[in-house]
Amino acid sequence: MSNTLEAVHLLEVTLKKLLSNYEFLVKENQILLQSNTKLHHQLLEKEQILANQKNEYEMLKIAKTIEGSSKDTKDTKLKINALIREIDKCIVQLQE
């Protein structure tokens, strides 16, 4: 009978340890999920900032070219032509 009680007691201790570990892992998982979400939002913000800065850089390049710089004149002309085509498409759509 004492072997059965010892086995039950050992099983009870093991279950308590497992439950304790489970609760700890659940809490840790929640913390990691929150951290992951926060980092994901930060990444999206940084990507948006990078995209804005790239756009600003392109605009500055165009402005410098228009200003008289001999660098990137071909790129600027291509960009201006693309913008003109876009404007023409918009005008056609407005006329319809």
N, C-alpha and C positions, 0 to 999 in steps of 0.2 A: 504494500500500500504506500510505503514511503517513496518507493521508486516512481509511482504514479504521481504523487504530490510534487516530487522534485521535477519530474518531466513537465507537469503543468506549470510550475513556478518558472522553470527555464523557458518554456514557451511564452509565458506572460512577459517575462523580461525581454525576450527577443522581439515580441510584438511591440512593446513600448519603444524599444530602440528603433524599430522600423518605422513606427508612426512618427517618432521624433525626427528621424531622417527625412521622411516624406514631407512633413510640415516645413522643415528647413529648406528642402529643395523647391517646394512650391513658392515659398517667399523669395528665394533666390531667383527663381524663374521670373517672377513678377518684376523684380528689380531689373533683371537683365532685359526683359521686354520693354520696360519703360526707358531704359538707357538706349536700347536699340532704336526706339521710336524717336527719342530726342536726337540721336545722332543722324537718323535719317532726315529729320527736318533741317538740321544744320547743314547736311550735305546738299539738300535741295536749295537752301538759301545761298550757299556758296556757289552752286552751279548757276543760279540766277544772277548773282553778282558778277561771275565770270562772263556770262553771256552779255550782260550790260556793258562790261568793260571792253569786251571784244567789239561790240557795236560802236562804242564811243571811239575806240582806236581806229576803226574803219572810217568813221566820220572825220576824225582828225586827219587821217591820211588824205581823204578827199579834199578837205579844207586846205591842207598844205599844198596839194597839187594845183588846186584852183588858184591859190595864192601866187603860184609862179614857180614852185619847186619842180625841177625836171624829173625827179624820181616818181615812179608810180603813175605817170601820166596816162599810160595805156590802161591801167586798172581803173583810173578815174573815168576815162572816156567810156569804158565798157559799163561801169556802174551808172553813169549818167544816161547812157543809151538804154540800159535796162529799166531805169526809173521812168524814162520817157515812154517806153513800151507799156509799162504798167499804167501810166497815166492815160495813155491812149485807150487801153482796154477798159479802164474805168469810164472814160467818156463814152465809149461805144455802149457800155452797159446802161449808162444813164439815159442815153438817147432811145433805148429800146422801150 
